[in-house]
């Protein structure tokens, strides 16, 4: 019975700490990303964050100037919708809550579950917003560009020679 409790505690601590780290990965950067995007464009095929992946794909589609302007407007629209990044104090408070859960003599499963569910909800909203943005951009493309996008998006069709897992 004691082993089961230790395993439960360890599992909840692992999930909770993963949730904490995932939140930091998806935290919004409120600085001007234009210069960063230009720097990333000049660094070859290295991946520099989720936005650069989409920019890299779009660079290969030979967008017209009108399409580029519309794409930037879409990026700006969704950037404005992103939630504010938690303050340093909020992040510190969250870490303290996590530490309290991890170091307590018995795990408060309800609180741990609530924290994990909140993190999952944030990730879900972020992914949904990202997919909406990508869909809006896709709708701007010509049929030929859409086909190129589909071809490059499929797993195993990239430049790096990844093989499919059939």
MDAnalysis code that builds the backbone (N, CA, C; Angstrom):
import MDAnalysis as mda
import numpy as np

u = mda.Universe.empty(498, n_residues=166, atom_resindex=np.repeat(np.arange(166), 3), trajectory=True)
u.add_TopologyAttr("name", ["N", "CA", "C"] * 166)
u.add_TopologyAttr("resid", np.arange(1, 167))
u.add_TopologyAttr("resname", ["UNK", "UNK", "UNK", "UNK", "UNK", "UNK", "UNK", "UNK", "UNK", "UNK", "UNK", "UNK", "UNK", "UNK", "UNK", "UNK", "UNK", "UNK", "UNK", "UNK", "UNK", "UNK", "UNK", "UNK", "UNK", "UNK", "UNK", "UNK", "UNK", "UNK", "UNK", "UNK", "UNK", "UNK", "UNK", "UNK", "UNK", "UNK", "UNK", "UNK", "UNK", "UNK", "UNK", "UNK", "UNK", "UNK", "UNK", "UNK", "UNK", "UNK", "UNK", "UNK", "UNK", "UNK", "UNK", "UNK", "UNK", "UNK", "UNK", "UNK", "UNK", "UNK", "UNK", "UNK", "UNK", "UNK", "UNK", "UNK", "UNK", "UNK", "UNK", "UNK", "UNK", "UNK", "UNK", "UNK", "UNK", "UNK", "UNK", "UNK", "UNK", "UNK", "UNK", "UNK", "UNK", "UNK", "UNK", "UNK", "UNK", "UNK", "UNK", "UNK", "UNK", "UNK", "UNK", "UNK", "UNK", "UNK", "UNK", "UNK", "UNK", "UNK", "UNK", "UNK", "UNK", "UNK", "UNK", "UNK", "UNK", "UNK", "UNK", "UNK", "UNK", "UNK", "UNK", "UNK", "UNK", "UNK", "UNK", "UNK", "UNK", "UNK", "UNK", "UNK", "UNK", "UNK", "UNK", "UNK", "UNK", "UNK", "UNK", "UNK", "UNK", "UNK", "UNK", "UNK", "UNK", "UNK", "UNK", "UNK", "UNK", "UNK", "UNK", "UNK", "UNK", "UNK", "UNK", "UNK", "UNK", "UNK", "UNK", "UNK", "UNK", "UNK", "UNK", "UNK", "UNK", "UNK", "UNK", "UNK", "UNK", "UNK", "UNK", "UNK", "UNK", "UNK"])
u.atoms.positions = np.array([
    [0.826, -1.186, 0.000],
    [0.000, 0.000, 0.000],
    [0.871, 1.250, 0.000],
    [1.961, 1.209, 0.759],
    [2.861, 2.351, 0.825],
    [3.532, 2.579, -0.529],
    [3.895, 1.492, -1.215],
    [4.513, 1.593, -2.529],
    [3.542, 2.229, -3.516],
    [2.287, 1.848, -3.458],
    [1.269, 2.419, -4.334],
    [1.141, 3.921, -4.112],
    [1.185, 4.334, -2.877],
    [1.091, 5.757, -2.550],
    [2.304, 6.520, -3.078],
    [3.470, 5.927, -2.960],
    [4.695, 6.558, -3.456],
    [4.634, 6.683, -4.974],
    [4.168, 5.645, -5.638],
    [4.055, 5.676, -7.095],
    [3.057, 6.743, -7.520],
    [1.919, 6.802, -6.832],
    [0.916, 7.821, -7.140],
    [1.499, 9.216, -6.972],
    [2.175, 9.423, -5.865],
    [2.767, 10.723, -5.584],
    [3.792, 11.083, -6.649],
    [4.629, 10.141, -7.006],
    [5.648, 10.387, -8.024],
    [5.013, 10.697, -9.373],
    [3.970, 9.960, -9.720],
    [3.289, 10.165, -10.990],
    [2.638, 11.543, -11.048],
    [1.965, 11.921, -9.992],
    [1.323, 13.237, -9.952],
    [2.382, 14.333, -10.006],
    [3.483, 14.147, -9.303],
    [4.560, 15.139, -9.321],
    [5.140, 15.269, -10.729],
    [5.302, 14.141, -11.410],
    [5.826, 14.157, -12.768],
    [4.875, 14.889, -13.709],
    [3.591, 14.576, -13.621],
    [2.598, 15.233, -14.472],
    [2.545, 16.725, -14.171],
    [2.545, 17.060, -12.899],
    [2.460, 18.465, -12.510],
    [3.696, 19.240, -12.971],
    [4.876, 18.661, -12.810],
    [6.084, 19.368, -13.237],
    [6.137, 19.474, -14.760],
    [5.644, 18.466, -15.466],
    [5.570, 18.545, -16.925],
    [4.634, 19.662, -17.346],
    [3.523, 19.775, -16.640],
    [2.572, 20.846, -16.945],
    [3.219, 22.207, -16.728],
    [3.988, 22.333, -15.690],
    [4.664, 23.600, -15.400],
    [5.646, 23.949, -16.514],
    [6.423, 22.975, -16.931],
    [7.404, 23.225, -17.979],
    [6.729, 23.514, -19.310],
    [5.637, 22.817, -19.611],
    [4.930, 23.049, -20.867],
    [4.385, 24.466, -20.919],
    [3.924, 24.959, -19.803],
    [3.412, 26.327, -19.755],
    [4.481, 27.341, -20.095],
    [5.684, 27.098, -19.634],
    [6.793, 28.008, -19.928],
    [7.121, 27.982, -21.422],
    [6.973, 26.807, -22.049],
    [7.261, 26.697, -23.469],
    [6.263, 27.474, -24.318],
    [5.015, 27.516, -23.864],
    [3.973, 28.180, -24.631],
    [3.719, 29.611, -24.181],
    [4.528, 30.111, -23.297],
    [4.331, 31.480, -22.806],
    [4.574, 32.461, -23.946],
    [3.782, 33.486, -24.000],
    [3.856, 34.465, -25.088],
    [5.024, 35.418, -24.881],
    [5.680, 35.743, -25.972],
    [6.726, 36.752, -25.951],
    [6.107, 38.025, -26.503],
    [6.035, 39.064, -25.702],
    [5.362, 40.289, -26.121],
    [6.286, 41.252, -26.855],
    [7.519, 40.878, -27.071],
    [8.442, 41.768, -27.779],
    [8.146, 41.748, -29.276],
    [8.755, 42.663, -30.001],
    [8.574, 42.742, -31.442],
    [9.303, 41.568, -32.089],
    [8.576, 40.733, -32.816],
    [9.154, 39.523, -33.396],
    [9.639, 39.719, -34.823],
    [9.495, 40.900, -35.394],
    [9.894, 41.120, -36.773],
    [11.388, 40.896, -36.949],
    [12.185, 41.507, -36.099],
    [13.635, 41.357, -36.205],
    [14.038, 39.914, -35.953],
    [13.381, 39.270, -35.006],
    [13.691, 37.876, -34.701],
    [13.396, 36.998, -35.912],
    [12.267, 37.221, -36.581],
    [11.900, 36.433, -37.745],
    [12.919, 36.626, -38.854],
    [13.378, 37.854, -39.053],
    [14.374, 38.106, -40.080],
    [15.688, 37.409, -39.740],
    [16.074, 37.425, -38.469],
    [17.301, 36.724, -38.067],
    [17.154, 35.232, -38.315],
    [16.000, 34.680, -37.982],
    [15.781, 33.244, -38.138],
    [15.795, 32.847, -39.608],
    [15.305, 33.727, -40.470],
    [15.253, 33.422, -41.895],
    [16.657, 33.255, -42.461],
    [17.630, 33.876, -41.848],
    [18.998, 33.824, -42.350],
    [19.824, 32.710, -41.718],
    [19.235, 31.856, -40.942],
    [20.003, 30.838, -40.232],
    [19.883, 29.453, -40.857],
    [19.485, 29.360, -42.098],
    [19.426, 28.067, -42.742],
    [18.204, 27.266, -42.345],
    [18.365, 25.964, -42.240],
    [17.244, 25.069, -42.006],
    [16.980, 24.774, -40.546],
    [17.660, 25.445, -39.627],
    [17.415, 25.187, -38.210],
    [16.052, 25.716, -37.816],
    [15.390, 25.009, -36.939],
    [14.048, 25.384, -36.490],
    [14.155, 26.274, -35.264],
    [13.483, 27.407, -35.299],
    [13.553, 28.363, -34.197],
    [12.166, 28.702, -33.690],
    [11.446, 27.740, -33.196],
    [10.141, 28.013, -32.610],
    [9.007, 27.719, -33.565],
    [7.794, 27.644, -33.024],
    [6.642, 27.242, -33.820],
    [6.307, 28.224, -34.941],
    [6.513, 29.509, -34.731],
    [6.184, 30.487, -35.762],
    [7.136, 30.364, -36.944],
    [8.414, 30.101, -36.682],
    [9.379, 30.004, -37.764],
    [9.059, 28.835, -38.683],
    [8.502, 27.759, -38.172],
    [8.133, 26.625, -39.006],
    [7.128, 27.027, -40.069],
    [6.142, 27.820, -39.682],
    [5.138, 28.291, -40.627],
    [5.758, 29.284, -41.606],
    [6.604, 30.185, -41.110],
    [7.268, 31.146, -41.995],
    [8.134, 30.411, -43.018],
    [8.828, 29.391, -42.587],
    [9.695, 28.626, -43.480],
    [8.867, 27.977, -44.587],
    [7.733, 27.412, -44.204],
    [6.852, 26.784, -45.182],
    [6.342, 27.827, -46.183],
    [5.950, 28.981, -45.684],
    [5.399, 30.018, -46.558],
    [6.450, 30.586, -47.505],
    [7.702, 30.668, -47.063],
    [8.769, 31.169, -47.942],
    [8.922, 30.279, -49.169],
    [8.624, 29.012, -49.024],
    [8.789, 28.070, -50.129],
    [7.605, 28.078, -51.095],
    [6.571, 28.855, -50.787],
    [5.373, 28.872, -51.626],
    [5.346, 30.039, -52.611],
    [6.376, 30.852, -52.642],
    [6.444, 32.000, -53.558],
    [5.182, 32.849, -53.484],
    [4.909, 33.375, -52.307],
    [3.725, 34.204, -52.111],
    [3.867, 35.529, -52.854],
    [2.741, 36.042, -53.327],
    [2.738, 37.372, -53.929],
    [2.864, 38.401, -52.808],
    [3.150, 39.643, -53.185],
    [3.246, 40.702, -52.175],
    [1.919, 40.882, -51.449],
    [0.820, 40.751, -52.179],
    [-0.504, 40.877, -51.564],
    [-0.730, 39.751, -50.551],
    [-0.361, 38.523, -50.924],
    [-0.504, 37.394, -50.001],
    [0.371, 37.589, -48.769],
    [1.600, 38.063, -48.977],
    [2.500, 38.292, -47.843],
    [1.904, 39.300, -46.869],
    [1.328, 40.370, -47.406],
    [0.716, 41.389, -46.547],
    [-0.454, 40.804, -45.761],
    [-1.262, 39.985, -46.428],
    [-2.410, 39.372, -45.748],
    [-1.954, 38.380, -44.679],
    [-0.907, 37.620, -44.987],
    [-0.375, 36.660, -44.010],
    [0.142, 37.400, -42.781],
    [0.884, 38.474, -42.988],
    [1.388, 39.252, -41.850],
    [0.244, 39.823, -41.024],
    [-0.827, 40.251, -41.704],
    [-1.992, 40.769, -40.976],
    [-2.618, 39.660, -40.126],
    [-2.661, 38.447, -40.662],
    [-3.207, 37.312, -39.899],
    [-2.312, 37.011, -38.707],
    [-0.995, 36.983, -38.924],
    [-0.070, 36.751, -37.808],
    [-0.264, 37.810, -36.721],
    [-0.365, 39.065, -37.146],
    [-0.547, 40.153, -36.177],
    [-1.856, 40.008, -35.415],
    [-2.915, 39.631, -36.123],
    [-4.226, 39.461, -35.486],
    [-4.164, 38.397, -34.393],
    [-3.541, 37.269, -34.702],
    [-3.471, 36.191, -33.714],
    [-2.456, 36.492, -32.615],
    [-1.425, 37.251, -32.932],
    [-0.459, 37.649, -31.903],
    [-1.152, 38.523, -30.870],
    [-2.029, 39.411, -31.338],
    [-2.753, 40.300, -30.426],
    [-3.720, 39.523, -29.529],
    [-4.199, 38.375, -30.011],
    [-5.159, 37.568, -29.243],
    [-4.488, 36.690, -28.189],
    [-3.177, 36.533, -28.281],
    [-2.490, 35.649, -27.336],
    [-2.620, 36.192, -25.927],
    [-2.795, 35.311, -24.972],
    [-2.906, 35.787, -23.590],
    [-1.575, 36.360, -23.111],
    [-1.672, 37.241, -22.156],
    [-0.474, 37.832, -21.567],
    [0.364, 36.740, -20.905],
    [1.658, 36.892, -20.986],
    [2.549, 35.958, -20.309],
    [2.421, 36.191, -18.809],
    [2.376, 35.118, -18.037],
    [2.289, 35.302, -16.583],
    [3.479, 36.115, -16.078],
    [3.221, 36.937, -15.089],
    [4.292, 37.754, -14.524],
    [5.275, 36.863, -13.775],
    [6.411, 37.420, -13.459],
    [7.421, 36.675, -12.705],
    [6.847, 36.221, -11.370],
    [6.050, 37.085, -10.736],
    [5.443, 36.741, -9.448],
    [4.447, 35.591, -9.600],
    [3.652, 35.625, -10.674],
    [2.688, 34.551, -10.909],
    [3.400, 33.225, -11.163],
    [4.469, 33.274, -11.948],
    [5.226, 32.044, -12.210],
    [5.863, 31.524, -10.933],
    [6.376, 32.425, -10.115],
    [6.980, 32.038, -8.843],
    [5.939, 31.416, -7.915],
    [4.758, 32.012, -7.883],
    [3.673, 31.480, -7.057],
    [3.267, 30.084, -7.531],
    [3.214, 29.913, -8.847],
    [2.853, 28.604, -9.405],
    [3.905, 27.554, -9.034],
    [5.174, 27.926, -9.135],
    [6.241, 26.987, -8.754],
    [6.143, 26.632, -7.280],
    [5.794, 27.609, -6.442],
    [5.648, 27.349, -5.004],
    [4.502, 26.371, -4.752],
    [3.403, 26.531, -5.483],
    [2.282, 25.594, -5.352],
    [2.710, 24.186, -5.761],
    [3.477, 24.104, -6.861],
    [3.967, 22.802, -7.323],
    [4.877, 22.172, -6.271],
    [5.773, 22.967, -5.728],
    [6.691, 22.464, -4.715],
    [5.925, 21.990, -3.489],
    [4.903, 22.728, -3.104],
    [4.088, 22.331, -1.951],
    [3.410, 20.990, -2.204],
    [2.919, 20.782, -3.417],
    [2.301, 19.495, -3.750],
    [3.326, 18.364, -3.704],
    [4.468, 18.625, -4.274],
    [5.501, 17.591, -4.374],
    [6.063, 17.219, -3.006],
    [6.259, 18.200, -2.158],
    [6.937, 17.944, -0.888],
    [5.997, 17.652, 0.279],
    [4.693, 17.704, 0.054],
    [3.766, 17.426, 1.157],
    [3.828, 15.943, 1.525],
    [3.428, 15.629, 2.746],
    [3.473, 14.233, 3.196],
    [2.482, 13.372, 2.437],
    [1.361, 13.940, 2.031],
    [0.417, 13.209, 1.180],
    [-0.047, 14.153, 0.074],
    [-0.234, 13.587, -1.086],
    [-0.570, 14.410, -2.247],
    [-2.042, 14.823, -2.203],
    [-2.303, 16.066, -2.510],
    [-3.671, 16.562, -2.649],
    [-4.055, 16.338, -4.114],
    [-4.637, 15.168, -4.377],
    [-4.929, 14.788, -5.760],
    [-5.900, 15.751, -6.427],
    [-6.844, 16.266, -5.678],
    [-7.814, 17.201, -6.261],
    [-7.107, 18.461, -6.761],
    [-6.201, 18.982, -5.959],
    [-5.475, 20.195, -6.345],
    [-4.536, 19.908, -7.522],
    [-3.861, 18.763, -7.469],
    [-2.956, 18.391, -8.553],
    [-3.732, 18.204, -9.858],
    [-4.880, 17.568, -9.765],
    [-5.717, 17.358, -10.945],
    [-6.198, 18.693, -11.501],
    [-6.606, 19.583, -10.623],
    [-7.078, 20.901, -11.045],
    [-5.966, 21.655, -11.777],
    [-4.750, 21.597, -11.256],
    [-3.623, 22.278, -11.894],
    [-3.323, 21.673, -13.268],
    [-3.340, 20.344, -13.338],
    [-3.059, 19.668, -14.606],
    [-4.145, 19.974, -15.636],
    [-5.402, 19.989, -15.202],
    [-6.499, 20.286, -16.121],
    [-6.422, 21.726, -16.625],
    [-6.038, 22.646, -15.773],
    [-5.893, 24.042, -16.196],
    [-4.812, 24.152, -17.265],
    [-3.711, 23.435, -17.064],
    [-2.624, 23.455, -18.041],
    [-3.078, 22.848, -19.363],
    [-3.804, 21.740, -19.290],
    [-4.301, 21.098, -20.499],
    [-5.237, 22.036, -21.259],
    [-6.082, 22.753, -20.543],
    [-7.013, 23.686, -21.178],
    [-6.254, 24.794, -21.903],
    [-5.193, 25.297, -21.288],
    [-4.377, 26.330, -21.939],
    [-3.739, 25.791, -23.213],
    [-3.216, 24.595, -23.157],
    [-2.587, 23.986, -24.331],
    [-3.613, 23.750, -25.434],
    [-4.804, 23.287, -25.045],
    [-5.871, 23.051, -26.011],
    [-6.246, 24.347, -26.724],
    [-6.426, 25.420, -25.963],
    [-6.783, 26.709, -26.557],
    [-5.666, 27.209, -27.477],
    [-4.426, 27.034, -27.056],
    [-3.302, 27.456, -27.889],
    [-3.249, 26.700, -29.203],
    [-3.461, 25.397, -29.142],
    [-3.428, 24.588, -30.357],
    [-4.593, 24.950, -31.278],
    [-5.767, 25.138, -30.705],
    [-6.935, 25.505, -31.495],
    [-6.719, 26.847, -32.193],
    [-6.191, 27.810, -31.481],
    [-5.910, 29.123, -32.061],
    [-4.881, 29.009, -33.183],
    [-3.852, 28.210, -32.959],
    [-2.805, 28.020, -33.969],
    [-3.387, 27.381, -35.234],
    [-4.244, 26.384, -35.070],
    [-4.856, 25.731, -36.225],
    [-5.785, 26.686, -36.977],
    [-6.512, 27.521, -36.253],
    [-7.372, 28.517, -36.912],
    [-6.527, 29.468, -37.754],
    [-5.403, 29.905, -37.197],
    [-4.521, 30.813, -37.920],
    [-3.993, 30.139, -39.188],
    [-3.542, 28.908, -39.060],
    [-3.019, 28.193, -40.218],
    [-4.096, 28.008, -41.283],
    [-5.324, 27.736, -40.856],
    [-6.419, 27.568, -41.804],
    [-6.687, 28.867, -42.559],
    [-6.683, 29.990, -41.857],
    [-6.895, 31.285, -42.520],
    [-5.811, 31.537, -43.561],
    [-4.589, 31.219, -43.223],
    [-3.481, 31.421, -44.160],
    [-3.625, 30.483, -45.348],
    [-3.978, 29.239, -45.089],
    [-4.136, 28.256, -46.160],
    [-5.190, 28.718, -47.165],
    [-6.253, 29.342, -46.673],
    [-7.332, 29.796, -47.554],
    [-6.879, 30.921, -48.490],
    [-5.794, 31.609, -48.164],
    [-5.258, 32.674, -49.021],
    [-4.479, 32.122, -50.213],
    [-4.070, 30.873, -50.138],
    [-3.190, 30.301, -51.151],
    [-3.947, 29.943, -52.425],
    [-3.228, 29.975, -53.541],
    [-3.792, 29.511, -54.808],
    [-3.876, 27.990, -54.757],
    [-4.651, 27.362, -55.656],
    [-4.720, 25.891, -55.651],
    [-3.345, 25.225, -55.788],
    [-2.460, 25.807, -56.591],
    [-1.123, 25.233, -56.755],
    [-0.328, 25.342, -55.451],
    [-0.426, 26.503, -54.806],
    [0.268, 26.693, -53.534],
    [-0.309, 25.768, -52.462],
    [-1.620, 25.567, -52.487],
    [-2.248, 24.663, -51.522],
    [-1.721, 23.241, -51.700],
    [-1.550, 22.815, -52.948],
    [-1.032, 21.475, -53.195],
    [0.412, 21.364, -52.721],
    [1.213, 22.384, -52.981],
    [2.598, 22.393, -52.505],
    [2.630, 22.339, -50.982],
    [1.748, 23.115, -50.348],
    [1.656, 23.122, -48.885],
    [1.348, 21.711, -48.378],
    [0.354, 21.059, -48.987],
    [-0.027, 19.699, -48.566],
    [1.148, 18.738, -48.732],
    [1.821, 18.834, -49.865],
    [2.948, 17.934, -50.125],
    [4.056, 18.114, -49.093],
    [4.365, 19.353, -48.756],
    [5.443, 19.612, -47.800],
    [5.026, 19.323, -46.364],
    [3.739, 19.394, -46.095],
    [3.245, 19.189, -44.736],
    [3.250, 17.713, -44.346],
    [3.080, 16.843, -45.330],
    [3.008, 15.413, -45.032],
    [4.309, 14.916, -44.428],
    [4.186, 14.042, -43.434],
    [5.357, 13.469, -42.772],
    [6.163, 12.654, -43.772],
    [7.459, 12.800, -43.730],
    [8.314, 12.010, -44.601],
    [8.607, 12.683, -45.926],
    [8.004, 13.831, -46.188],
    [8.227, 14.506, -47.461],
    [9.173, 15.687, -47.321],
    [9.692, 15.904, -46.132],
    [10.542, 17.066, -45.868],
    [11.916, 16.932, -46.473],
    [12.679, 18.011, -46.389],
    [14.018, 18.064, -46.963],
    [15.025, 17.226, -46.196],
    [14.752, 16.947, -44.948],
    [15.757, 16.304, -44.105],
    [15.778, 14.786, -44.266],
    [14.937, 14.258, -45.156],
    [14.994, 12.844, -45.463],
    [14.394, 11.928, -44.419],
    [13.443, 12.417, -43.634],
    [12.796, 11.543, -42.664],
    [12.011, 10.475, -43.403],
    [12.069, 9.263, -42.911],
    [11.319, 8.182, -43.530],
    [10.016, 7.994, -42.784],
    [8.975, 7.627, -43.524],
    [7.680, 7.412, -42.867],
    [7.742, 6.143, -42.035],
    [6.844, 6.051, -41.074],
    [6.850, 4.927, -40.128],
    [5.778, 3.906, -40.472],
    [5.668, 3.521, -41.724],
    [4.629, 2.559, -42.130],
    [4.875, 1.186, -41.610],
])
